Amino acid sequence: MIREVDIKDAKQIADIYKYYVENSTATFETVPLSEEEFASKINKFKNNYPWLVYEEEGKVIGYAYAAKFKEKPAYNTTVELTIYFHKDYCKKGYGKELSIALFEELKKYPYYLAYVCITYPNIPSQKLTESLGFECVGIFKNIGRKNGQWLSVIDYIKPIKEFD
């Protein structure tokens, strides 16, 4: 079941994200965010941006949200999308389902363009993003460093609605 996030989901969301911080290069974070930090993030974003969770049998197994793309005011019509699933629920089609739901929800907001940034290479995430109609707009090589490894990112965009 896909539903709007609730503040009580912060602990499960923090647990999902912690795995990626500690065991992968999917995120450039190097220290896991706490339950309190996620609760603060939820409170900060949920009134101006959609934030959804994928729940199965009462357990949050994934989450996705939109957030501010950049600080400068001219970017206010663009959002950055984020999606993570519990490691045991990846590559099962849930990501596509949640991404479609998030994109539909975005149409209710005053945003026109969605941006996605993925650590490169990440073939499953790239294939998912491309299957949703996102267009690759570039690769930034060696833009970050984590666990002694240089990391690159690939950027994608997709219009949310017609530009006026």
C-alpha positions in Angstrom: 0.0 0.0 0.0 1.3 3.4 -0.9 0.3 6.3 1.4 1.4 9.7 2.6 4.2 9.7 5.1 3.5 10.1 8.8 5.9 11.4 11.4 5.7 8.0 13.1 7.4 6.5 10.0 10.7 8.3 10.8 12.3 5.4 12.6 11.6 2.9 9.8 12.7 5.4 7.2 15.9 6.1 9.1 16.6 2.3 9.3 16.1 1.9 5.6 18.5 4.8 4.8 21.1 3.7 7.3 21.8 0.6 5.3 22.7 2.6 2.2 24.8 5.1 4.1 26.9 2.4 5.7 27.0 -0.2 2.9 26.8 1.5 -0.4 27.6 4.5 -2.5 24.0 5.1 -3.4 24.1 8.1 -1.1 26.9 10.5 -0.5 26.0 10.7 3.2 28.7 9.2 5.4 26.9 9.3 8.7 23.4 7.8 9.0 20.6 10.3 9.8 18.8 9.6 13.1 15.1 9.1 13.6 14.9 12.7 14.9 16.7 14.0 11.8 14.2 12.2 9.6 11.3 13.4 11.6 12.5 17.0 11.2 13.0 16.4 7.5 9.5 15.1 7.2 8.1 18.1 9.0 10.1 20.4 6.9 9.1 19.0 3.5 5.6 17.4 3.8 3.6 20.7 3.5 5.3 21.8 0.3 6.4 18.6 -1.3 4.9 15.1 -1.6 6.4 12.4 0.6 5.1 8.8 0.2 5.8 5.5 1.9 5.3 2.0 0.6 3.9 -0.1 3.4 3.5 -3.9 3.4 1.8 -5.6 6.4 2.2 -2.6 8.6 5.9 -2.2 7.8 7.4 0.7 5.8 9.5 -1.0 3.1 10.3 2.0 1.0 9.8 5.8 0.7 10.0 8.5 -1.9 9.8 12.2 -1.8 10.3 15.5 -3.6 12.4 18.3 -2.2 13.8 21.7 -3.2 16.3 21.4 -6.1 18.5 24.4 -5.2 18.3 27.4 -3.0 18.2 30.2 -5.6 14.6 31.4 -6.2 14.6 30.8 -10.0 14.9 27.1 -9.3 11.6 27.0 -7.4 9.7 25.2 -10.2 12.1 22.2 -10.1 12.2 19.4 -7.6 14.7 16.7 -6.8 13.3 13.2 -6.3 14.6 10.6 -3.8 13.6 7.0 -3.4 14.9 4.2 -1.2 13.6 0.7 -0.4 14.6 -1.7 2.3 17.4 -3.9 0.8 15.2 -7.0 0.9 12.6 -5.4 -1.3 14.7 -4.1 -4.2 14.3 -5.2 -7.8 10.8 -6.4 -7.3 8.8 -3.7 -9.1 8.0 -1.7 -6.0 10.2 1.2 -7.1 8.4 1.7 -10.3 5.0 1.6 -8.5 6.1 4.1 -5.9 7.8 6.4 -8.4 4.7 6.6 -10.6 2.6 7.4 -7.5 5.0 10.2 -6.5 5.0 11.6 -10.0 1.2 11.6 -10.1 1.1 13.4 -6.7 3.6 16.0 -8.0 1.1 17.1 -10.6 -1.0 18.6 -7.8 1.9 21.0 -6.8 3.3 24.1 -8.6 6.3 22.3 -9.9 7.2 21.8 -13.6 10.4 19.7 -13.7 11.7 16.7 -11.8 15.4 16.0 -11.3 17.0 12.8 -10.3 20.7 12.3 -9.4 22.0 8.7 -9.3 25.5 7.5 -8.3 27.0 6.3 -11.6 27.0 3.5 -12.5 23.9 2.0 -10.9 22.3 0.0 -13.7 19.1 -0.9 -11.8 18.4 2.7 -10.8 19.3 4.0 -14.2 17.0 1.5 -15.9 14.1 2.3 -13.6 14.6 6.1 -14.1 14.8 5.7 -17.9 11.7 3.4 -17.9 9.8 6.2 -16.3 10.6 8.6 -19.2 13.4 10.6 -17.6 16.1 12.0 -20.0 19.8 11.8 -19.1 21.2 15.2 -19.1 24.8 14.5 -18.1 27.4 12.7 -16.0 29.6 14.4 -13.5 32.7 12.2 -13.2 34.6 11.9 -9.9 32.4 14.6 -8.2 32.4 12.9 -4.7 34.5 10.7 -2.6 33.3 8.0 -0.1 35.0 5.1 1.5 38.2 5.9 -0.4 36.5 5.7 -3.7 35.9 8.5 -6.3 32.2 8.6 -7.2 30.4 9.9 -10.3 26.7 10.8 -10.7 24.3 10.7 -13.6 21.5 13.3 -13.8 18.1 13.0 -15.3 15.1 15.3 -15.8 11.5 14.9 -16.7 8.7 17.5 -17.1 5.9 17.1 -14.6 3.4 19.2 -16.6 3.3 21.5 -19.6 5.5 24.6 -19.3 3.3 27.8 -19.5 
